[in-house]
Amino acid sequence: MDIVLIRPEIAHNTGAIIRLCANTGAGLHLVEPLGFTLDDTLLKRAGLDYHEHATVVVHRSLGEAAAALPGRWWGFSSRATTRYADAPINRTDVLAFGAERAGFDRDALDHIGADRMLTIPMLAPSRSLNLANAVSVVVYDAWRRHGFAGAAEPTGGLTSESFTGPLFDP
């Protein structure tokens, strides 16, 4: 599975998504212009030491990204009407997310297509989720649908918690 961030603006969101990709095996593709540099302190802090475990490719344009990722693309927008859970997302599909403030531009919308624009349900009157949270919701659900292929056996590690006692008192 590949994730495409089109014109991402906020370094710590992208850093968190790099960490997500390292933990799920998803590839990350960034379409320029970026609202930060790849050596940004916030990007590195959010990704911690996961950068070396993630595949991150920067593309100069959407066309370049589309050429590199010829599979079926799904776009995510708070303005879409089809819920992501109702879409047949496959492991070979591309999950595209627009810029934090502006969303998708016309080129991205045309490339993805209105029939492949999806939304994540929220309570009214909520407008949107944080980009990193939205990507996490969709990636983990898509991975779950396919049996968490390639996942390690559970050994803990849900968070950075250091508690080593039993999960529940007997």
C-alpha positions as CSV (number, residue, x, y, z in Angstrom):
1,M,0.0,0.0,0.0
2,D,1.2,3.5,-0.8
3,I,0.3,6.8,0.7
4,V,0.6,10.0,-1.2
5,L,0.6,13.4,0.5
6,I,0.0,16.1,-2.0
7,R,1.7,19.4,-1.0
8,P,1.9,18.6,2.7
9,E,2.3,21.7,4.8
10,I,3.1,20.7,8.4
11,A,6.3,18.9,9.2
12,H,5.2,17.1,12.3
13,N,2.2,15.6,10.5
14,T,4.5,14.2,7.8
15,G,6.9,13.0,10.5
16,A,4.1,11.1,12.3
17,I,3.0,9.6,8.9
18,I,6.6,8.5,8.3
19,R,6.5,6.7,11.6
20,L,3.1,5.1,10.7
21,C,4.6,3.9,7.4
22,A,7.6,2.4,9.2
23,N,5.2,0.5,11.4
24,T,2.8,-0.7,8.7
25,G,5.1,-1.2,5.7
26,A,3.2,1.4,3.6
27,G,5.3,3.4,1.2
28,L,5.1,7.2,1.5
29,H,5.2,9.6,-1.5
30,L,5.4,13.3,-1.0
31,V,4.4,15.6,-3.9
32,E,6.1,19.0,-4.0
33,P,6.0,21.8,-3.1
34,L,6.4,20.8,0.6
35,G,5.7,23.3,3.3
36,F,8.9,22.3,5.1
37,T,12.3,20.8,4.4
38,L,13.1,17.1,4.9
39,D,15.7,18.1,7.5
40,D,13.1,20.1,9.5
41,T,13.5,19.5,13.2
42,L,9.8,19.0,13.7
43,L,9.7,16.3,11.0
44,K,12.6,14.5,12.6
45,R,11.2,14.8,16.1
46,A,7.7,13.4,15.0
47,G,9.3,10.5,13.1
48,L,11.8,9.9,15.9
49,D,14.2,7.2,14.7
50,Y,11.8,5.6,12.3
51,H,13.0,7.4,9.1
52,E,15.4,4.7,8.3
53,H,12.7,2.1,8.4
54,A,10.3,3.9,6.1
55,T,10.4,4.3,2.3
56,V,9.9,7.9,1.4
57,V,10.0,9.2,-2.1
58,V,9.6,12.9,-3.1
59,H,8.0,13.7,-6.5
60,R,8.3,17.0,-8.2
61,S,4.7,16.8,-9.5
62,L,1.5,14.9,-9.3
63,G,2.2,13.6,-12.8
64,E,5.5,12.2,-11.7
65,A,3.9,10.5,-8.7
66,A,1.1,9.1,-10.9
67,A,3.6,7.6,-13.3
68,A,5.5,5.9,-10.4
69,L,2.2,4.7,-8.8
70,P,0.0,3.4,-11.6
71,G,-2.5,1.5,-9.4
72,R,-6.0,2.6,-8.3
73,W,-6.0,5.8,-6.3
74,W,-8.4,6.7,-3.5
75,G,-8.6,10.3,-2.3
76,F,-9.8,11.4,1.2
77,S,-11.8,14.6,1.8
78,S,-14.2,15.8,4.4
79,R,-16.4,16.9,1.5
80,A,-16.7,13.4,0.0
81,T,-19.9,11.4,0.6
82,T,-18.8,7.8,0.4
83,R,-17.3,6.4,3.7
84,Y,-13.9,4.9,3.4
85,A,-15.2,1.8,5.2
86,D,-17.5,1.2,2.2
87,A,-14.8,1.2,-0.4
88,P,-13.0,-1.9,-1.6
89,I,-9.5,-0.7,-0.7
90,N,-6.9,-3.3,-1.8
91,R,-3.3,-3.7,-0.6
92,T,-2.0,-2.5,-4.0
93,D,-4.1,0.7,-4.0
94,V,-2.8,4.3,-3.5
95,L,-4.2,6.4,-0.7
96,A,-4.0,10.1,-1.5
97,F,-4.4,13.0,0.9
98,G,-4.4,16.7,0.1
99,A,-2.7,19.6,1.8
100,E,-3.7,20.3,5.4
101,R,-5.5,23.6,4.7
102,A,-6.3,23.6,1.0
103,G,-7.1,19.9,0.4
104,F,-6.8,18.7,-3.2
105,D,-6.2,20.9,-6.2
106,R,-8.1,20.4,-9.5
107,D,-5.4,18.2,-11.0
108,A,-5.5,15.8,-8.1
109,L,-9.3,15.7,-8.1
110,D,-9.3,14.9,-11.8
111,H,-6.6,12.2,-11.5
112,I,-8.4,10.5,-8.6
113,G,-11.9,10.9,-9.9
114,A,-15.1,11.7,-8.0
115,D,-16.1,8.1,-7.7
116,R,-13.0,7.3,-5.7
117,M,-13.2,10.2,-3.2
118,L,-13.8,9.0,0.3
119,T,-14.6,10.5,3.7
120,I,-14.0,9.4,7.4
121,P,-17.2,9.7,9.4
122,M,-17.2,12.3,12.2
123,L,-19.8,13.8,14.6
124,A,-21.4,17.0,13.6
125,P,-20.3,19.8,13.6
126,S,-16.7,18.6,13.2
127,R,-14.9,19.7,10.1
128,S,-11.9,17.5,9.8
129,L,-9.3,15.3,11.5
130,N,-5.6,16.1,11.8
131,L,-3.9,14.7,8.6
132,A,-1.7,12.2,10.5
133,N,-4.8,10.9,12.4
134,A,-6.8,10.6,9.2
135,V,-4.0,8.7,7.4
136,S,-3.7,6.4,10.4
137,V,-7.4,5.5,10.6
138,V,-7.5,4.6,6.9
139,V,-4.1,2.7,6.7
140,Y,-4.8,0.6,9.8
141,D,-8.3,-0.3,8.6
142,A,-7.0,-1.2,5.2
143,W,-4.2,-3.3,6.7
144,R,-6.8,-5.0,9.0
145,R,-9.0,-5.9,6.1
146,H,-6.1,-7.8,4.6
147,G,-5.2,-9.7,7.8
148,F,-2.4,-7.4,8.9
149,A,-0.2,-9.1,6.3
150,G,3.5,-9.2,7.4
151,A,2.8,-8.0,11.0
152,A,4.9,-9.3,13.8
153,E,3.3,-11.4,16.5
154,P,2.1,-9.2,19.4
155,T,4.9,-8.5,21.8
156,G,3.7,-5.2,23.3
157,G,4.8,-2.0,21.8
158,L,1.4,-0.3,21.4
159,T,2.9,3.0,22.6
160,S,6.2,4.0,24.2
161,E,4.9,2.8,27.5
162,S,7.4,1.1,29.7
163,F,5.1,-0.6,32.2
164,T,6.1,-4.3,32.3
165,G,3.5,-5.8,34.7
166,P,0.4,-7.7,33.8
167,L,-2.0,-6.0,31.6
168,F,-4.9,-6.6,34.0
169,D,-5.0,-7.6,37.6
170,P,-6.0,-11.3,38.0
